[in-house]
Amino acid sequence: MWLADLFRSSPGKRFFDLLEAHASVLLEAARTLAAYVASGKAELATVVDELEHKGDDVLRGLVAAISDTFVTPLDRQDLYNLGEALDDMIDYLASAAVEIALFRQPSTPAMRAMCELLVEAAVSIQSAVGAVSKDRNAALIAAREASEAENRMEILYRTALADLFEGHDFREMFKLREIYRHLSNSADRADTVGKLIGKIVVKTS
């Protein structure tokens, strides 16, 4: 029997609920950032920042649950690492939104493509997290898709930098490089989340 199955209807279920809530915040943040980049509506940057704080609250709830529970459905360190990786990804999305607003930086095709990719990664992460306690194979497939976003982002990121450094406006180069870096780092965390979920599935099989 898959160990996680034992906790679906027990107090341990709250851990899966917290992780799923965190993944939902992540997806909402990714979609809001993509909408901000596409529309330029300043109020959406504020929403991303609010979602970052919401994610922090969920992580604190997860840490409290780990501390208060004698027997957890998954390895305690794995639970914490997964929550931390989800939160880190949200943090990078929020950092990108803040800098776009502060720099008053218009969107670029590369920025929009990166944000769309991060939405895809967040969808995969939500699916993977939701399947951890229910469907081992579905969790592995979705986790792999989340990890693959990092390789796809690396291509977008390097191409964007190469195009950027063809220009002559150094202020714009530095601003965009910082924004692109945050978006790239967010995809790195998607890879981390995917690998952590893969590790969890293997350990609990």
C-alpha positions in Angstrom: 0.0 0.0 0.0 1.2 3.5 -0.8 2.0 5.1 2.6 0.3 8.4 1.7 -3.0 6.5 1.3 -3.1 5.9 5.0 -3.5 9.6 5.7 -6.2 10.7 3.2 -9.0 10.6 5.8 -6.9 11.2 8.9 -5.5 14.3 10.6 -2.6 14.0 8.2 -4.8 15.1 5.4 -4.3 18.7 6.4 -0.7 18.5 5.1 -1.9 17.7 1.7 -4.6 20.4 2.0 -1.9 22.9 2.9 0.4 21.9 0.0 -2.5 22.1 -2.4 -3.5 25.5 -1.1 0.1 26.7 -1.6 0.2 25.3 -5.1 -3.1 27.2 -5.9 -1.6 30.4 -4.6 1.4 29.8 -6.9 -0.8 29.3 -9.9 -2.8 32.4 -9.2 0.4 34.4 -8.8 1.8 33.1 -12.1 -1.4 33.9 -13.9 -1.7 37.3 -12.4 1.9 38.1 -13.3 1.3 37.0 -16.9 -1.8 39.2 -17.0 0.1 42.1 -15.7 2.9 41.7 -18.3 0.3 41.4 -21.0 -1.9 44.3 -20.0 0.4 46.7 -18.1 -2.4 47.2 -15.4 -0.5 48.4 -12.4 -3.0 47.0 -9.9 -2.1 43.5 -10.9 1.5 44.0 -9.6 -0.1 44.7 -6.2 -2.2 41.5 -6.4 1.0 39.5 -7.1 2.6 41.0 -4.0 -0.5 40.2 -1.9 -0.4 36.6 -3.2 3.3 36.4 -2.1 2.2 37.3 1.5 -0.6 34.8 1.2 1.9 32.1 0.3 4.0 33.1 3.3 1.0 32.5 5.5 0.4 29.0 4.0 4.1 28.1 4.6 3.8 29.2 8.2 0.8 27.0 8.6 2.7 24.1 7.1 5.6 24.6 9.4 3.2 24.8 12.4 1.5 21.6 11.3 4.9 19.8 11.0 5.9 21.0 14.5 2.5 20.1 16.1 2.2 16.6 14.6 3.9 13.5 16.0 3.4 11.3 12.9 3.3 13.1 9.5 2.1 11.5 6.2 5.4 12.3 4.5 8.9 12.8 5.7 9.0 16.0 7.7 12.0 17.4 5.8 10.4 16.6 2.5 7.2 18.4 3.6 9.2 21.4 4.6 11.4 21.4 1.5 8.4 21.2 -0.8 6.7 24.0 0.9 9.8 26.1 0.9 10.4 25.5 -2.9 6.8 26.5 -3.7 7.2 29.6 -1.6 10.5 30.5 -3.3 8.9 30.2 -6.7 6.2 32.6 -5.6 8.8 35.0 -4.2 10.6 35.2 -7.6 7.3 35.9 -9.4 6.6 38.7 -6.9 10.2 40.1 -7.3 9.7 40.2 -11.1 6.3 42.0 -10.7 7.9 44.6 -8.2 10.8 45.4 -10.5 8.6 45.7 -13.6 6.5 48.2 -11.7 9.5 50.1 -10.1 11.5 50.2 -13.4 8.3 51.2 -15.3 9.4 48.6 -17.8 7.1 47.9 -20.7 6.7 44.2 -21.5 8.7 42.5 -24.2 7.9 39.4 -26.3 10.5 37.5 -24.3 9.0 38.6 -21.0 5.5 37.5 -22.1 6.9 34.1 -23.3 8.6 33.5 -20.0 5.5 34.3 -18.0 3.4 32.0 -20.2 5.9 29.2 -19.6 5.7 29.9 -15.8 1.9 29.6 -15.9 2.3 26.2 -17.6 4.8 25.1 -15.0 2.5 26.2 -12.2 -0.4 24.3 -13.7 1.8 21.2 -13.8 2.9 21.8 -10.2 -0.7 22.1 -9.0 -1.5 18.8 -10.7 1.5 17.1 -9.2 0.8 18.3 -5.7 -2.8 17.4 -6.0 -1.9 13.9 -7.1 0.7 13.1 -4.5 -1.8 11.5 -2.1 -4.0 10.0 -4.8 -2.3 8.9 -8.0 1.4 8.0 -8.0 1.8 7.9 -11.8 -0.1 11.2 -12.4 2.1 12.9 -9.8 5.3 11.7 -11.5 4.1 12.8 -14.9 3.1 16.2 -13.8 6.2 16.6 -11.7 8.3 15.8 -14.8 6.5 18.4 -16.8 7.2 21.0 -14.1 10.9 20.2 -14.1 11.0 20.4 -17.9 10.0 24.0 -17.7 13.5 24.9 -16.4 15.1 23.6 -19.6 12.6 25.5 -21.8 13.1 28.6 -19.8 16.9 28.4 -20.1 16.5 28.6 -23.9 14.2 31.6 -23.6 16.4 33.3 -21.1 19.7 32.9 -23.1 18.0 34.0 -26.3 16.5 37.0 -24.6 19.9 38.0 -23.1 21.6 37.6 -26.5 19.0 39.8 -28.2 19.2 42.3 -25.3 22.9 42.8 -25.5 22.6 43.6 -29.2 21.2 46.9 -28.2 22.8 50.1 -27.0 20.6 51.3 -24.2 22.5 50.1 -21.2 19.9 51.2 -18.6 17.3 49.1 -20.4 19.7 46.2 -20.6 20.3 46.2 -16.8 16.7 46.5 -16.0 15.5 43.8 -18.3 18.3 41.5 -17.3 17.2 41.7 -13.6 13.6 41.0 -14.6 14.6 38.1 -16.8 16.7 36.7 -14.1 13.8 36.6 -11.6 11.7 34.8 -14.2 14.4 32.3 -14.9 15.0 31.7 -11.2 11.3 31.0 -10.8 11.5 28.2 -13.4 14.5 26.8 -11.5 12.3 26.5 -8.5 9.7 24.7 -10.7 12.4 22.2 -11.4 13.1 21.9 -7.7 9.5 21.3 -6.9 9.2 18.6 -9.7 12.3 16.8 -8.4 11.1 16.9 -4.8 7.7 15.5 -5.7 9.5 12.7 -7.7 11.6 11.9 -4.6 8.5 11.9 -2.4 6.7 9.5 -4.7 9.6 7.1 -4.8 10.1 7.1 -1.1 6.4 6.5 -0.3 5.8 3.8 -2.9 
